[in-house]
Amino acid sequence: MLRERAKFLGSLLAVFDLVIVAVIELYVILTFDPQSAYDILSTPSFLAAPWVFLLALHNFGAYRSFRVSALGEEALLIVRSVMVGGAGMVVVAWLTPHGLPERPVLMVLLVFVFVALCSGRLCLRMVLRFARIRGFNVRYFLIVGDGLRAREIREELGLQAYWGIRVLGHLQTMPRHGSAFSRDLDVIGELGELGSILQRYVVDAVFFVVEELSPSTLQKALECCQQLGVEALVDLHPFEKMSGHLQLSEFAHSPLLVIQQTRLEGSRAFFKRAFDIGVAGSALIGLSPLMLLIAVLIKFDTPGPMLFRQRRVGMRGRFFTMLKFRTMVDGAEQLRGMVAQRNEMNGPVFKMRHDPRITWLGHHLRHLSFDELPQLWNVLAGHMSMVGPRPPLPHEVEQYQSWQRRRLSVRPGLTCSWQVRGRNDLSFERWMKLDLDYIDNWSWWLDLKILWRTLPAMVRGQ
């Protein structure tokens, strides 16, 4: 019954949005562009615009229930819908003459639509919350579980009275001795009595605390809810403690819970890869004269190849050959044992400020990070990204602790957060934590900020 009410309310809201967008569109065009109003109002794009916004709102889920969601979440959804709706108006306008108002008028229209939609949602929330607090539009929950997590859920639902959720009581997942649970949590039965309790009480949804149930027991209980037509909610709190990001998917026609260890999945990974290709390709073209000059200088500076090739570990343990301009004498890898005792970095990595194997030209190339420029080819090849944890050596990875291996869950980068925070001045553990912090909090803004801060860091030679 409540689900039908929610669908009906969503339909009314869709009609309200359609009318309000049409009214705002008419008002803005007549007020800010009256000279072109007749041409615009007589085109198909004017009639299509409200439907474009409605389609965008529906696609982003604006008409689902927001009973337990924050207003900010709904406002963000409206922002996305308005942006997509504005883009849709532009596309429709291309197909018809005089179909799009001037750019300032279009911006005013989008702002007015956003404000109107948000105001409408805010008023609706206030009315519904007022009604729910007074006992209208209430949903009755039954919680399966009587442990600590079940108590937390009960307390949260009690604090948020405006959600309109009432807890009928708890079902014990196993027999308990004594009556403390009954007095404390209103235990009305055991899990084995679920079917009879659902038939005896008015229950809109059953909330399962999964950490108290075995998979087979949970399956039988869910089948009972399905048979009686009662909505089932499964708490995934145990998985929330993991550092990954949860999402639901499907595998072999079965529902699947996916725990992603990085935000760089799906469309984010695709667009980051496209960004890498665009930036690396442009940089290679623009810096090709400089790279050619560096190659010639290396050839005349000391005997040996212009490029240094080294086996590195990439995403999820894949090996690849990383390219650098040679900054050491030829055969420096074979001479590493001579300087191994002078390592200035703790942990499995080797760092040394005044390495005698570095050539005079190599010292200046490293100071400006010009020796890393050939790695733009690695970025184009897909071995690396413009921003990400630096690629480690195989013997370094072998000495990693288990928590440190998570830095291999993304493509290694040409630059990273620790490179703009002091390079050799950081301890190995701090270095690892900065990489993991980047993985857990990745965003486009973070990538752009690191790239922007890389340029002055190169000039300062940090």
C-alpha positions in Angstrom: 0.0 0.0 0.0 2.7 2.4 0.9 4.7 1.5 -2.2 1.6 2.4 -4.3 1.4 5.7 -2.4 5.0 6.4 -3.2 4.5 5.8 -6.9 1.4 8.0 -6.9 3.3 10.8 -5.1 6.2 10.4 -7.6 3.7 10.8 -10.5 2.2 13.9 -8.9 5.7 15.3 -8.4 6.5 14.6 -12.1 3.4 16.5 -13.2 4.4 19.4 -10.9 8.0 19.5 -12.3 6.6 19.4 -15.9 4.3 22.4 -15.2 6.8 24.4 -13.2 9.6 24.0 -15.9 7.1 25.1 -18.6 6.0 28.1 -16.6 9.5 29.2 -15.8 10.6 28.7 -19.4 7.7 30.9 -20.6 8.4 33.6 -17.9 12.2 33.8 -18.6 11.8 34.0 -22.3 9.1 36.7 -22.2 11.0 38.7 -19.6 14.6 38.5 -20.8 14.3 38.0 -24.5 10.9 39.4 -25.6 12.2 40.3 -29.1 12.8 36.7 -30.0 10.0 35.3 -27.9 7.7 34.6 -30.8 10.3 32.7 -32.7 11.3 30.7 -29.7 7.8 29.9 -28.5 6.7 28.7 -31.9 9.5 26.1 -32.2 9.4 22.4 -31.3 12.3 23.0 -28.9 10.2 25.1 -26.6 7.6 22.3 -26.3 10.3 19.6 -25.9 12.3 21.4 -23.2 10.1 20.5 -20.2 10.0 16.9 -21.3 13.8 16.9 -21.6 14.1 18.0 -18.0 11.5 15.5 -16.9 13.4 12.7 -18.6 16.6 13.7 -17.0 15.0 13.9 -13.5 13.5 10.4 -14.0 16.8 9.0 -15.3 18.6 10.2 -12.1 16.0 8.8 -9.8 14.3 12.0 -8.7 10.9 10.3 -8.3 12.0 7.5 -6.0 11.4 7.7 -2.2 13.7 10.0 -0.3 12.2 9.2 3.1 15.6 8.5 4.7 17.8 10.6 2.4 19.3 14.0 3.1 18.2 17.1 1.3 21.7 17.6 0.0 21.6 14.3 -1.8 18.4 15.3 -3.6 19.8 18.7 -4.4 22.8 17.1 -6.0 20.6 14.9 -8.0 18.7 18.0 -9.2 21.9 19.7 -10.2 22.9 16.8 -12.4 19.4 16.7 -13.9 19.4 20.4 -14.7 22.8 20.2 -16.3 21.7 17.3 -18.5 18.4 19.0 -19.2 20.2 22.1 -20.3 22.5 20.0 -22.6 19.3 18.4 -24.0 17.8 21.8 -24.8 21.0 22.6 -26.8 20.8 19.4 -28.7 17.1 19.9 -29.5 17.8 23.5 -30.5 20.4 22.4 -33.1 17.6 20.5 -34.9 15.3 23.5 -35.2 15.9 27.1 -36.3 15.8 29.8 -33.7 15.2 27.2 -31.0 17.6 28.4 -28.4 17.6 31.7 -26.5 20.8 33.7 -25.9 23.4 32.2 -23.6 22.7 34.6 -20.6 18.9 33.8 -20.9 19.6 30.1 -21.0 21.8 30.4 -17.8 19.0 32.3 -16.0 16.5 29.7 -17.1 18.7 26.9 -15.7 19.2 28.7 -12.4 15.4 29.4 -12.0 14.6 25.8 -12.8 17.1 24.6 -10.2 15.8 27.0 -7.5 12.1 26.1 -8.3 12.7 22.3 -8.2 14.7 22.5 -4.9 12.1 24.8 -3.3 9.4 22.3 -4.3 11.3 19.4 -2.8 11.9 21.3 0.4 8.3 22.2 0.8 7.2 18.6 0.1 9.7 17.3 2.7 8.4 19.7 5.4 4.8 18.7 4.7 5.6 14.9 4.7 7.8 15.2 7.9 5.0 17.1 9.7 2.5 14.4 8.7 4.8 11.5 9.6 5.5 12.9 13.1 1.8 12.9 13.7 1.3 9.3 12.6 0.4 9.7 8.9 2.3 7.8 6.1 4.0 5.5 8.6 5.9 2.3 7.8 6.1 -0.5 10.4 9.4 -2.4 10.6 10.3 -5.7 12.2 14.0 -6.1 13.1 15.5 -9.6 12.9 18.3 -9.5 15.5 18.8 -8.5 19.1 22.6 -7.8 19.3 24.5 -4.6 19.4 23.9 -3.7 15.7 20.2 -4.3 16.1 20.2 -1.9 19.1 22.0 0.8 17.0 19.4 0.5 14.3 16.5 0.8 16.8 18.1 3.9 18.3 18.7 5.5 14.9 15.1 4.9 13.8 13.9 6.3 17.1 15.9 9.5 16.8 14.7 10.2 13.2 11.0 10.3 14.0 10.3 12.3 10.9 11.2 9.3 8.7 7.8 7.8 9.8 9.3 4.4 10.6 7.9 2.6 13.7 9.6 -0.6 15.0 7.1 -3.2 16.0 9.8 -5.2 17.8 12.7 -7.7 17.4 13.0 -11.3 16.6 15.8 -13.3 18.3 18.0 -15.2 16.0 18.7 -17.8 18.6 17.2 -18.7 22.0 18.3 -16.5 24.9 18.2 -17.2 28.6 16.6 -14.6 30.8 14.2 -11.8 30.0 16.7 -8.9 29.8 16.4 -8.8 26.0 12.6 -8.7 26.1 12.5 -5.8 28.4 15.2 -3.9 26.6 14.3 -4.4 22.9 10.7 -5.5 22.9 11.5 -9.0 21.5 8.2 -10.4 20.3 9.5 -13.8 19.1 12.2 -15.9 17.5 13.2 -16.1 13.9 11.5 -19.5 13.5 8.2 -17.7 14.1 8.7 -15.1 11.3 5.9 -16.5 9.1 3.2 -16.5 11.8 4.3 -13.0 13.1 4.1 -11.5 9.6 0.5 -12.9 9.3 -0.4 -11.7 12.8 1.0 -8.1 12.6 0.9 -5.3 10.1 4.5 -5.3 8.8 5.7 -3.2 5.9 9.3 -4.3 5.9 11.6 -6.8 7.7 15.1 -5.5 8.6 17.7 -8.3 8.7 20.9 -7.8 10.7 23.1 -10.0 8.6 25.9 -10.4 11.0 23.7 -12.5 13.3 22.5 -14.9 10.6 24.1 -17.7 8.6 23.6 -17.6 4.8 21.2 -20.6 4.8 19.1 -19.1 7.6 18.9 -15.7 5.9 17.9 -17.4 2.6 15.0 -19.2 4.3 13.8 -16.0 6.0 14.0 -14.0 2.8 12.0 -16.7 1.0 9.4 -16.4 3.8 9.1 -12.6 3.2 8.8 -13.2 -0.5 6.1 -15.7 -0.1 4.1 -13.4 2.1 4.8 -10.3 -0.1 6.7 -8.4 2.6 9.6 -6.1 1.7 13.0 -7.4 3.1 16.0 -5.1 3.9 19.4 -6.7 4.5 21.9 -4.7 6.6 25.4 -4.6 5.0 27.0 -3.0 8.0 29.8 -5.6 8.3 31.0 -4.7 4.8 31.0 -1.0 5.6 34.0 -1.4 7.8 36.0 -2.4 4.7 37.9 0.4 2.9 36.3 -0.5 -0.5 33.2 1.0 -2.1 30.1 -1.2 -2.2 27.8 -1.6 -5.2 25.3 -4.1 -6.4 25.8 -5.9 -9.7 24.8 -9.2 -11.4 26.8 -12.3 -12.4 25.4 -15.3 -14.2 21.9 -13.9 -13.7 22.4 -13.7 -9.9 22.6 -10.6 -7.7 26.2 -9.8 -6.7 27.6 -7.6 -4.0 30.8 -5.9 -5.4 33.3 -4.4 -3.0 35.6 -2.1 -5.1 38.9 -1.3 -3.5 39.2 2.0 -5.5 36.9 4.7 -6.9 38.6 4.3 -10.2 36.1 1.9 -11.8 33.6 2.0 -14.6 33.0 5.4 -16.3 35.6 7.1 -14.0 38.3 4.8 -15.2 37.3 5.3 -18.8 37.4 9.1 -18.6 40.6 9.1 -16.6 42.2 6.9 -19.3 40.9 9.3 -22.0 42.3 12.2 -20.1 45.7 10.5 -19.8 45.8 9.8 -23.5 44.9 13.4 -24.4 47.4 15.0 -21.9 50.2 12.6 -22.6 49.8 12.8 -26.4 49.7 16.6 -26.3 52.7 16.7 -24.0 54.7 14.4 -26.3 54.0 16.6 -29.3 54.7 19.9 -27.4 57.9 18.6 -25.6 59.3 16.6 -28.5 62.0 19.3 -29.3 63.1 19.4 -25.7 63.2 15.6 -25.5 65.2 15.4 -28.7 67.7 17.9 -27.3 68.0 15.9 -24.0 68.6 12.7 -25.9 71.4 14.4 -27.9 73.0 15.8 -24.8 73.0 12.4 -23.1 74.6 10.8 -26.1 77.5 13.3 -26.0 77.8 13.5 -22.2 78.7 9.9 -21.4 78.9 6.6 -23.3 75.8 4.5 -23.2 72.2 4.5 -24.4 70.0 7.6 -24.3 67.1 5.7 -22.6 67.2 3.6 -19.4 64.7 0.7 -19.4 63.7 -0.9 -16.1 61.2 -3.6 -15.2 58.5 -2.2 -12.9 55.3 -3.4 -11.3 52.1 -1.9 -12.5 48.4 -2.3 -11.8 47.5 -5.4 -9.8 51.1 -6.8 -10.1 51.5 -6.6 -13.9 55.1 -6.1 -15.1 56.0 -3.5 -17.7 59.2 -1.8 -18.9 59.4 1.8 -17.7 61.3 4.3 -19.7 63.5 7.1 -18.4 66.3 9.3 -19.8 69.6 7.8 -18.6 71.0 9.8 -15.7 73.6 7.3 -14.4 76.7 5.8 -15.9 76.2 2.8 -18.2 75.9 -0.4 -16.1 74.8 1.5 -12.9 72.6 -1.4 -11.9 75.6 -3.7 -11.6 77.3 -1.2 -9.3 74.4 -0.9 -6.9 76.0 -3.2 -4.4 78.8 -0.6 -3.9 76.4 2.0 -2.6 73.7 -0.2 -1.0 74.9 0.6 2.6 74.5 4.3 2.0 70.7 4.1 1.5 69.0 7.2 3.1 65.4 5.8 2.9 63.9 3.4 5.4 61.9 0.4 4.0 62.5 -1.6 0.9 63.3 1.4 -1.4 66.7 2.9 -2.2 67.2 6.6 -2.2 70.5 8.5 -2.0 71.0 12.2 -2.6 74.6 12.2 -3.7 74.8 8.9 -5.6 78.2 8.7 -7.3 76.7 6.8 -10.2 74.8 9.9 -11.4 76.4 11.8 -14.2 76.7 15.6 -14.3 74.0 16.0 -16.8 71.9 13.4 -15.0 72.0 15.4 -11.8 70.4 18.4 -13.6 67.8 16.2 -15.4 66.8 14.7 -12.1 66.7 18.1 -10.4 64.1 19.2 -13.0 62.4 15.8 -13.3 63.2 15.9 -17.0 64.4 12.3 -16.8 60.8 11.2 -16.3 59.5 12.6 -19.7 59.9 9.4 -21.7 57.3 7.9 -19.3 54.7 9.8 -21.3 55.0 6.9 -23.7 54.2 4.5 -20.9 51.1 6.6 -20.2 50.0 6.3 -23.9 50.7 2.6 -23.8 48.4 2.1 -20.8 51.1 1.0 -18.4 50.8 4.2 -16.4 48.6 7.2 -15.7 49.4 10.9 -15.5 48.7 10.8 -11.7 49.0 7.8 -9.4 51.4 6.0 -7.1 54.9 5.7 -8.5 55.6 2.3 -10.0 57.8 0.1 -7.7 60.5 -2.3 -8.5 59.7 -6.1 -8.2 62.1 -6.7 -5.3 60.5 -3.7 -3.4 57.0 -5.3 -3.8 58.3 -8.6 -2.5 59.1 -6.8 0.8 55.7 -5.0 1.1 53.5 -5.6 4.1 50.0 -6.8 3.1 48.3 -3.4 3.6 51.0 -1.7 1.4 50.1 -3.9 -1.6 46.8 -2.0 -2.1 48.7 0.7 -3.8 48.9 -1.6 -6.8 45.2 -1.5 -7.2 45.4 1.4 -9.7 47.7 2.3 -12.6 51.0 3.8 -11.4 51.5 7.5 -12.2 53.9 9.9 -13.7 53.4 12.1 -10.7 51.7 11.6 -7.3 50.9 13.4 -4.1 54.1 12.6 -2.2 56.2 14.0 -5.1 54.8 17.4 -4.4 55.3 17.1 -0.7 59.0 16.7 -0.2 60.1 13.6 -2.1 63.1 12.2 -0.2 62.1 14.0 3.0 59.2 11.6 3.5 59.5 8.3 5.3 58.6 5.1 3.5 55.5 4.5 5.7 54.3 8.1 5.2 54.9 7.7 1.4 52.7 4.5 1.4 49.9 6.2 3.4 49.8 9.2 1.0 49.4 6.8 -1.9 46.6 4.9 -0.2 45.0 8.2 0.8 45.0 9.2 -2.9 43.4 5.9 -3.9 40.6 6.2 -1.3 39.8 9.8 -2.0 40.4 10.0 -5.7 38.6 12.7 -7.7 39.1 14.8 -10.8 39.9 17.8 -8.7 42.6 15.9 -6.8 44.3 14.8 -10.1 44.2 18.4 -11.4 45.5 19.8 -8.2 48.5 17.3 -8.1 49.3 18.0 -11.8 49.2 21.8 -11.1 51.4 21.5 -8.0 53.9 19.2 -9.9 55.0 22.1 -12.2 56.4 24.4 -9.4 57.8 21.3 -7.6 59.8 20.5 -10.8 61.1 24.1 -11.0 62.2 24.1 -7.3 63.8 20.7 -7.8 61.9 19.1 -5.0 
